[in-house]
Amino acid sequence: MAILQRPIIVGISGASGAVLARRTVDELLRREIPTIAVCSNGGKLVWQDELGVSFNETLAEWREHPQFTTYSINDLRAPVASGTFATSGMVVVPCSMNSVASIAHGLSNNLLLRAADVCLKENRRLVLVPRETPLHSIHLENMLTLSRIGATILPPEPAFYLHPQGIDDIVRFVVGRVLVAMGVADELPIDLQYVAKTD
């Protein structure tokens, strides 16, 4: 009897960086990985502003894939709100400082925050892609708290040594790092790896 692959939750907060969320979900579905999306109200507004398309239009595309599921941000009765629902973990991409602070302090008044809290309490992977700069001490302390309890903090830093030609190259690199951190890929594609130059 085949073992069904556990889904990965993609939380989408209201931080800038909607393209990172879109590419993450697209890549998970391309790999036939069960994917559950939870988007905040702020995330939907940013989606429209940054991608020029409504989040609902994108949802309609994703829903055509049999491995895709979504739940409302206020649906605290959704399966992902319970630790008894098995998942492979969660990535919050992009992750606002409000979400970072809430997760760090165990506040879970919406489904995105509750799902992240479940991942921490069940010792499942939790990857946060924080979007803010500069960072003040409270931001840093909250991320340190999360790192100490097992979350992976993965800022969307460009790999300048790969000489990116545009935003798409940067997005592809960051999403590649997310997939590795989530255990979806063993390593980055060879063209996204640093290769030491020899004399």
Number of C-alpha atoms within 10 A of each C-alpha: 3 4 5 7 12 14 21 23 26 27 25 29 30 23 23 20 24 24 17 22 26 19 17 23 23 14 16 20 17 11 11 14 18 21 25 19 23 25 24 20 16 14 25 18 15 20 27 15 13 13 13 9 12 15 19 12 10 12 14 10 10 20 12 9 14 12 17 21 16 16 17 16 20 15 14 18 11 15 14 24 21 16 16 10 12 16 20 18 23 27 28 27 33 27 27 23 21 13 23 22 19 18 22 22 13 14 13 18 12 16 24 30 25 21 26 32 24 22 27 22 11 15 13 20 21 25 27 27 25 24 20 15 7 6 10 9 8 11 17 14 13 18 21 16 16 22 16 10 12 17 23 20 18 19 18 21 11 16 15 9 10 15 10 16 9 8 11 13 15 21 21 18 23 24 24 21 20 26 20 14 19 20 13 16 13 10 14 17 10 8 9 19 13 11 10 6 5 4 3
